[in-house]
Amino acid sequence: VQLQASGGGLVQAGGSLRLSCGSSGGTLSSYNMGWFRQAPGKEREFVAGISRSGGSTDSADSVKGRFTISRDNAKNTVYLQMNSLKPEDTAVYYCAAYTGLVAPINKRSIVYWGQGTQVTVSS
């Protein structure tokens, strides 16, 4: 499975972006899916996750109420709708396929990582 993330870009504070993550060579419905982000000089952190069926989601407190994760298993794609963006949301965003909890306790459950997509929020 190769994950491909897209949709990043430069946006002003308060704006919106939608990230997408698709795969080649495999089906994503076998995995929980999530988005992580890494800002310069910081650890990669969990942003949002969704269960295999899409029936359960979880997100970091810092993005609750602003970011929404969803998936379309028929299209083999996962989305992250990001609204009310803040400069502190600036980071490289990575999609991931994993097992276990929808909000992973650690990164050992990550099976596949996608390449990152840069999100930059200007003030």
C-alpha positions as CSV (number, residue, x, y, z in Angstrom):
1,V,0.0,0.0,0.0
2,Q,1.3,3.4,-0.9
3,L,-0.5,6.4,0.5
4,Q,-0.6,9.7,-1.3
5,A,-1.6,12.9,0.5
6,S,-2.6,16.0,-1.3
7,G,-4.4,19.3,-0.8
8,G,-1.9,21.3,1.3
9,G,-1.1,24.9,0.5
10,L,-0.8,28.4,1.8
11,V,-3.9,29.9,3.4
12,Q,-4.6,32.9,5.6
13,A,-5.7,32.5,9.2
14,G,-9.4,31.7,9.4
15,G,-9.3,30.0,6.0
16,S,-10.0,26.4,5.1
17,L,-8.3,23.5,3.4
18,R,-9.2,20.0,2.6
19,L,-6.6,17.3,2.6
20,S,-7.0,14.0,0.8
21,C,-5.2,10.7,1.1
22,G,-5.6,7.9,-1.4
23,S,-3.7,4.7,-1.9
24,S,-2.3,2.6,-4.7
25,G,-1.8,-1.1,-4.5
26,G,-4.2,-1.8,-1.6
27,T,-7.5,-1.1,0.1
28,L,-7.7,1.3,3.0
29,S,-10.9,-0.2,4.4
30,S,-8.8,-2.8,6.2
31,Y,-7.2,-0.1,8.4
32,N,-8.0,2.8,10.8
33,M,-6.8,5.9,9.1
34,G,-5.5,9.1,10.5
35,W,-3.7,12.4,10.0
36,F,-0.6,13.4,11.9
37,R,1.4,16.6,11.6
38,Q,4.9,17.7,12.3
39,A,6.0,21.3,12.7
40,P,9.6,22.4,12.5
41,G,11.6,21.3,15.5
42,K,8.6,19.4,17.0
43,E,7.6,15.8,17.3
44,R,5.1,14.3,14.9
45,E,1.7,14.5,16.6
46,F,-1.7,12.9,16.1
47,V,-4.4,15.2,14.6
48,A,-7.4,13.0,13.8
49,G,-8.3,9.4,13.3
50,I,-11.2,7.4,11.9
51,S,-12.2,3.7,12.3
52,R,-12.3,1.3,9.4
53,S,-16.0,1.7,8.9
54,G,-16.0,5.4,9.5
55,G,-18.3,5.0,12.5
56,S,-15.9,6.2,15.1
57,T,-13.6,9.3,15.0
58,D,-11.3,11.0,17.4
59,S,-9.1,14.1,17.2
60,A,-6.6,16.1,19.2
61,D,-8.0,18.7,21.6
62,S,-6.2,21.4,19.6
63,V,-8.3,20.8,16.5
64,K,-11.6,19.7,18.0
65,G,-14.4,21.7,16.5
66,R,-12.3,22.9,13.6
67,F,-11.1,19.8,11.8
68,T,-13.2,16.9,10.6
69,I,-11.9,13.6,9.4
70,S,-14.0,11.4,7.0
71,R,-13.5,8.5,4.7
72,D,-15.0,7.1,1.5
73,N,-14.1,3.5,1.3
74,A,-15.7,3.2,-2.1
75,K,-13.2,5.8,-3.4
76,N,-10.4,4.4,-1.1
77,T,-9.8,7.9,0.2
78,V,-9.6,9.7,3.5
79,Y,-10.2,13.4,4.0
80,L,-9.3,16.0,6.5
81,Q,-11.5,19.2,6.4
82,M,-9.7,22.0,8.2
83,N,-11.6,25.1,9.0
84,S,-10.8,28.2,11.0
85,L,-7.1,27.6,10.4
86,K,-4.6,29.2,12.8
87,P,-0.9,29.9,12.3
88,E,-0.1,27.2,14.8
89,D,-1.6,24.7,12.4
90,T,1.3,25.2,10.1
91,A,3.1,21.9,9.6
92,V,3.7,19.0,7.3
93,Y,0.6,16.8,7.4
94,Y,0.9,13.0,7.0
95,C,-1.8,10.4,6.5
96,A,-1.3,7.0,8.0
97,A,-2.9,3.6,8.1
98,Y,-2.8,1.7,11.4
99,T,-4.4,-0.9,13.6
100,G,-5.6,-0.7,17.2
101,L,-7.1,2.4,18.7
102,V,-8.6,5.2,16.5
103,A,-6.4,7.6,18.5
104,P,-3.1,5.7,18.6
105,I,-1.2,5.8,21.9
106,N,2.1,5.6,20.1
107,K,3.3,5.2,16.6
108,R,4.1,1.5,16.8
109,S,0.7,0.7,15.5
110,I,1.3,2.6,12.2
111,V,1.5,0.2,9.3
112,Y,1.8,2.7,6.5
113,W,2.8,6.4,6.3
114,G,2.1,8.6,3.3
115,Q,4.3,11.3,2.1
116,G,3.7,14.7,3.7
117,T,1.8,17.7,2.4
118,Q,2.8,21.1,3.6
119,V,0.1,23.3,5.2
120,T,1.1,26.9,5.9
121,V,-1.2,29.3,7.6
122,S,-0.3,33.0,7.5
123,S,-1.4,35.5,10.1
